[in-house]
Amino acid sequence: MSNNTGNTLIALVTGAVVGAGLGLLYAPQSGEKTRKQLKKEAKNARKALEDKYDETSSQLSEFAESAKSQLESKFESTFSKAQSKSDELLTSLENELAELKKKNSELMKDLKSAKK
């Protein structure tokens, strides 16, 4: 997108400059008329360039917004998955701890009964 836009802008400016130059060389009219015509053509070229700049700027803004939205979506998804996995791991560790406490309690009972 960026390369095509750059090429288009270069072609537009080059065309305007070449057209203005040829207009000067082959103008069958007076200098005043030629200057007015060149001024008019320069305004037209400037307007076209501004329009192209606005269009490109708008496209870049849309692209940036889309990329931001996609990145936020992926981040949320990844964060949600990570949180789910951490919850699963925590639950598993809590269950393991409860099982170890139970075994410890049984061993303590066995130890007390073995001492008697």
C-alpha positions, 0 to 999 in steps of 0.5 A: 500500500505504501509503495503504491501510494508513494509511486502515485504521488511521485507520478502526480507531481512529476506529471504536474511539473512536466505539464507546466513546463511544456505549457510554458514552452509551447504557450501561444498566448501572452505571458500574463495569460500563461502565468494565470494558466500556470497558477491555475494548473498549480492550484489544481495539482496542489488540490489533487496532491492534497486529496491524495494525501487526505485519502492516504492519511485516511487509509493509514488511520483505518489500517492502524485502527484495524491493526490495533483492534486485532492486537487488542483482540489477540492480547485479550484472548491470550490473557484469557487463556493464560488466566484459565491455565493458571486457575487450572494449575492453582486448583490442581496444586490446591488438590495436591496439597489437600491430598498431601495434608490427608496423607500426612495426617494418616502418617501421624496417626500411624506414628502415634499408634506405632508408639503405643 
